[in-house]
Amino acid sequence: MSLRPFPRLFMLLHLTAALVAAVPVSSSSAGGVNSTSQPIDATFARRLPQALIIGAKKSGTRALLAFICMHPDVQAPGPEVHFFDRNYHRGLDWYRKRMPASLPSQLTMEKTPGYFISESAPSRVHSMNPDTRLVLVVRDPVTRILSDYAQASANAAGGSSRRRNRRNRRRKNRRKHRRRQAGRRGSSIKPIESLAFRSRPGNGSQPELLEVSANWTAVRIGEYARHLANWLAVFPRQQILVLSGERLVADPGAVMEELQRFLGLELIITGRHFYFDRRKGFHCLKKAGRRGKPRCLAGNKGRRHPNLAPELIRRLRQFYAPKNREFYAMTGVNFGWPEL
Ligand code: A3P
């Protein structure tokens, strides 16, 4: 039996929306006239998002967005917009223009993991729309650090694979030079041990102490309770869906069902949309896009993590254990992250 992910009507709507999105719809042009003097359907417009994936970085935010975008009633921009953390001064109209055109029946979403740790973001999101639905995906903060570091060192060595590919295609003649540059930059990233830990000199009777560098952003991001408290000061708990990144990896269908229910969407994306790709080591979409080919996430998702000595892993686990327990209490979810 062949898999038909969407009812035909949804597919049609999706395709129409995609075509119309290609027409430059200015903030005031909905219902107006486009550049070829064709009337634009008044129902298509760029809309501010009604739902946001706010974080956490390296916990599966891209997978979540890519999978939910398979839903015919969801529209989302590809790149992270960073409006509420970095671009707020540009104003809501700028933000709206970054959104794809959508039908009134569709939900516009955006994901920027930086929002989760931004102290200003919660009140800014609230003032845009107090009913904004918020989605937070989290993973074991220790594994998250390793993932973050793997990304930082890959970027230092020449950018994300997708960006690098694009650049290579466009600027073949500058390839050699770039590699040399990349090599130089690659050597500039410090070892993870010296970023995640600092030593406190001991006195005569006490030996030198190695303590977790709580100031390093990669460590700070994993203090989930602290960041969530900022959001809970502004939004009620039931407006924030907290998902497990580990479960997203193991059972994307189940997580997508939870997400669709939370967003009030028809249940369309289920486990049937995924297959486990042994080469990638992750679940991939059986059919994606208009050509309906299988699609895995880009190579920059699922990187090899750096090795960290078991003793240092243990120290990080000790550091996070009480913070994780606080987070479980706040969310009412026991994520079961190892404490030793
Ligand atoms: P790793 O690269 O450490 O494995 P984000 O999109 O927030 O940057 O998160 C990246 C993480 O998404 C990856 O971290 C990976 O574990 C996780 N992920 C979840 N589902 C995935 C999938 N189906 N394919 C690839 N990565 C996935």
Residues whose N, C-alpha, C, O or C-beta is under 5 A from the ligand:
A	BS01	A3P	A56 K57 K58 S59 G60 T61 R62 A63 S147 G245 L248 V249 F282 H283 L297 N300 K301 G302 R303
